[in-house]
Amino acid sequence: MSKRIAFTFVWSATFLVVSAVLLFVAWRVYFWMTGAPAQRPSENTLMWFGASVVIIPLLHGGIGIALGIRGALPGTRKAINENI
């Protein structure tokens, strides 16, 4: 059981970190394409940047936990003879 819990936390952290890195790269590309170094982005753009950088990785971490609890990820499947 503790192995399943450990793998669930590892998967959750992996989902969170990978989504945060990919989102950061996507925003960097967006800012580069819109000329952000030369001019300051609008307040609305910065608000969406901040909200998405916080909320989306947390949602993906939650998805990792949910999939781990359900046993859908490698290392989190229930053993046939495991007593609950």
N, C-alpha and C positions, 0 to 999 in steps of 0.2 A: 504494500500500500504506500509506503513512504517513497518508493521508487516512482510510482505514478504521480505523486504530489510533486516530487522534484522535477520530473519531466514536464509536468503542467506549468510549473513556474518558469522553467527554461524556455518552453515554447511561447509563453506569454511575454516574457522579456524580449525574445527574439522578434516576435510580431511587433512589439512596441518600438524597438530600436530600429529595425529595418524600415518600418513605415515612416518613422521620424526622419531618417536619413534620406529616403527617397523623396519625401515631401520637401525637405530642405533643398535638395538638388533641384526639384521642380520649381520652387519659388526663386531660387538663384537664377535659373534659366529665364523665368518670366521677368524678373527685374532686369536682367541683362538685355533681353529683347525689347523691353519698353524704355530703355535708356535711363534706368534708375541712378547710375552713378553721376550722370550729368544734371539730373533734376530730382527733387524729392518726390516720392510717390504720394498720392493723395491720402487723406486720412482714412477714407473708406477702404482703400487697398491695404493699408497698414492694419486696420481693424480685422479684415478678413485673414490677413497673414497671421496675426497673433492668435485669433480664434482657431484657425485650422491647425496651427503648429501644436496647440495644446489639446484640442478635442480629438482629432483624427488618430494620433498615436494611442491615446487612451482607449478609444473605441476598438482599435485593432488589438490592444492588449487584452481587453475584455473578450474579444472574439477568441483569442488564443486560450484564455481560461475556459470559456464555454466549450470549445472543441476538445480541450484536454480532459475536462470533466466527463464529457460524453464518450471519451475514448476514441475519437476520430483521428488523432495524431499519433505518429509512431512513438512508442514508448509509454503510451497512456492507455493502451488496451488492457482490459481486465483479463486476468488469467482464468482459465476454465475452472480450476479448482479453488479459486480464491474465495474465502469466506468473508462476507461483508457484515 
